[in-house]
Amino acid sequence: MNIRASTAIARWEIPFAIATHAANLPEIQQRGYFIVAVKDNLRPLSYRDTQGNLQGLEIDIAQRLAQDLLGNANAVRFQPVANRDRLAAVIDHKVDLAIANVTVTQSRARLVDFSLPYYFDGTAIVTKVPSVQNLSDFAARKIAVLNGSSTIPTIRYLIPSAQLVGVDSYTQAYSLLESNNADAFAADASVLSGWVQEYPQYRLLPTLLSAEPIAIAMPKGLQYNALRQQVNAAIARYFAQGWLQQRASYWGLPINQKFKEPSKSRNS
């Protein structure tokens, strides 16, 4: 099944000011559509194409859920959100689901419930240096990392001899690499997959250095049990059918070993 974003998606986007509040599954079915928080600037998970339409793996997932649970792939109203608003949108019942690159953590699980993971992200490295093929080739080389990111301890542990260069943004990292003031850039694989699509002179090393589950965030509460069960059953089915793996590969996302078979969720 190849669900792609269409011009209809733009018409289904709504601001918070006029959004219908989140609902349990029977209410959603009566309403006829999901309200889903997504990113609109994170290629290839969820971003706008040159025509302004939303597309990416997370858009595919939202539309597949709408098809399976509501009978219409376009029965989704997308709410683009900033990172800081992803959980708040769920907690404040402004959206039914957040499919917005939300990594599962214990602290977040106290605030929202999570589905089974639909992708395992992790630290990856991009470079355009031809001689660099594996981690040992980074000994004494300069690797750009985002200041304060969880990537830093991962790189320090796995490549202790590398020289880390802190940057404040992906743009700054790109400038460092282009000026040859860094040999590589380490960050989330999902983001770097979009990087190499935009800058084809770079390549993504095939080995992921960590594995972090990304899942759908849903409201807590007994009234949402049916919604959580249906979403979890759907994600498990998409794994079993190979659909999630196929869509991740389609969008150029690296496949972590853990991504081949999902673990059971506490919220199922």
N, C-alpha and C positions, 0 to 999 in steps of 0.2 A: 504494500500500500504506500503510495507516494503522495502524501498530503503536502501541498505547497501553499505558501501564503498567496492571497489573491487581492485584487483591488477591494474586495468586500471587507477585508480586515480593517482598512483605514476608516471605513464607515462605522465599524463596530467599536472603535476606541471612544472612551468616555472619560471626562474629567471626574475627579472625586466629588465635586460639588453637586453633580446630578446623578451619581451612581446609585443604583439600587443596593441596599445593604446585603451583606452575605446571608446565606440561607442554608437550611439543611437540605438533604437530597430531595425529599418530596416537594419542598417549596421551589427548589431549582428546576425540577422537572415540570412543575406547574408554570413557572415563569418562562421556561423555554430556552434559557441560555446560562452559561457560566460567566462570572466576572473573574478575570484572571490577571494578577499582577505579573508583569514581565519587564525585562530590560529592553531597551530599544537601541543600545549602542555597544553590544557585546558580541561581536562576530566571533565564531559562527553559532553561538548558542541562541541569541535573539538580537536582531538588529534590523535596521531599515535598508532596503535595497535602493538603487538609484532612482526608483519611482516613489520612494517613501513608504513602501509596503513592508510590514513586518515579516521576517522569515528567520529560519534557523531551527536547530534541534528542538528547542523549548516551544517554539510555535507549533512545530509538528506534533509534539506531545499533547499540547492543549487541544488542538483540533482533533486528534485521534480520540482523546477522552470524550470530547463533545459528540463525535460520531458514535462511539460505543455506548455512552450513557444517555445521550439525548437524541440520537438518531440523525444528527446534522453536524457535519464537520465545521460549519460556519456559525454554529450557535455558541459563539464566544465573544464576549466584550472584553477587549484587552485594555489594561490600565498600565501604561508605562510608569515605572517608579525608579527613583534613585536607590542606591544601595541602602542608605540609612532608613528608607521607608518600607523596605520589603516586609519585615516582620510586623511593623506597626500597622500596615494595611490589613494583615490577617487578624492581629489581636483586636483592632478596632472594628472588625467586621465590615470593612469597606470592600473586601474582595472575598470570593469563595476559596480561592487557591492562589498561592504564589509559586510560580514556576519561573524563578528569576535567579538562577545560579546561587542558590542558598545551600551552603555547606552544612551538614548535620554536625552539631556540637551538643555537648551535655547542657551547657547554659541555655542554648536556644531551645532545646527540647523541653525545658521547664516552661517556656512561653507558648509554644505551638506544638502541634503534633506533626510528625513527618511520615511521608509515604516510604515505601521501599525506595532505595536509591535508583535513579534512572541513568546515572553516569558516575563514574569514579574519576574525579579530577586528580591532579597531583602536580608536583614541581617538575618542570621540563626545562630544557635549555635550547635556545636558538643561537646559531652562529653562521657566519659566511666564510670562516677560515677553513680552507680545503683540508688542511692537515689534521684537523680535529675530528676524530671519529668516535671516540669513547671517553669515559670519565677520566681515565689516566692521562689523556692528552691535555687535560686542563691544569696539570701541575705547574704552578708558578704563573699561570695566565690570569688575566684580569676578567672577572665576571661581574657584570652589572646586576644589582638587586634592588628592589624597592625598599626604601628605608622603612624599618619597622615591620616588615612582612615576615610571615612564618617560613618563607623561603630561606632566610639567612641561616637559622640553625641547621636546616637540612643540608645546605651546601657546605657549611663548616664541618659537619659530621662526615659527609661522604667525600668531600674534596678539601681536606684541611690545608693543603699547600696552596690553594687558589687565593688570589688577591681579590677581595670583594670591594666593589666600588658602589657606594650608595647613590641612588637617584630618587627623585621625588615623583616621577611620572614615566609613563611609557614613552612619551615624546622625548624626554631627556635621555632615556636609555637608547633610543634610536639614534639620537645625535652623537652619543658617545661611540656607538658602534660604527657609525658612518665616518667619524673622524679618526677611527682606529685607536681610540683611547680606552677601549674595552674589546675583548675578544669574543664575548658572548653575553647573553642576557638570560637570567634564570627567573621564571615566574610560573603562574598557573598554565598548565598545558592547554586548557580550553581557550585562554586568551591568546597564547602564543600560536595556536592553530590558525586563528584569524590573522595574526601578525604575518605568518609566512604566506598566507593567501594574498595579503595586501602588498607584501614586499618579497617577491619570489626569489630575490637574490640570496635570501636566508633559507636555512633548512632547520628542521626540528629534529633533534636527536631522538631516536626511537625509544630510548629507555626512560620511563617515568621514574622519578626519584622518590615518590611518595604516593599514597593513595588516600583520597579524601572523598567520601560519599556526598553527592549532590542529590537532593530530594525535593519533593513538593511539600511546601508548608501549608498546613490546614488548621482551622480553629480547634481548640480544645473544647471538650464538653460532650456529654452523652448524646445530645441531640444531633451530633455530627458523626456518630458511629457508622451509620449506613454509608455516608459519603466516604469516610476513610476506608471502609471495607471494600467498597466498589473501586476506589482509586487504587488501593493496594492490589486487588485482584487483577485489575487492568495492567498495572506495571509488571506484575509477575507473568502475566500472559504475553506481554510484549517481549519480555526476555525469552520466554520459552519458545516463542515463534521466531526469534532472531530479528524481530523488527527493530528494536532499539539499537542493537549492534549495527544493523544495516544503515539506519539513519545516521548514527554517529559517524560511521565510515563515509557516508555520502557527504557529510558536512566537513570532512577532513579532520575529525577529532581522533587523537591517538587512542588505542584501545588498551587499557590497563588489564592485566590478568584477572583482577577481581571483577572486572566489568562483564566477564563471560558468564557469570552466574550470580544472581543477587542473593544477599543474605536476608534472613527473615527480619522484619521490622518489629519493634516492641509495640507498635501502634496498630498492628494488623488485627 
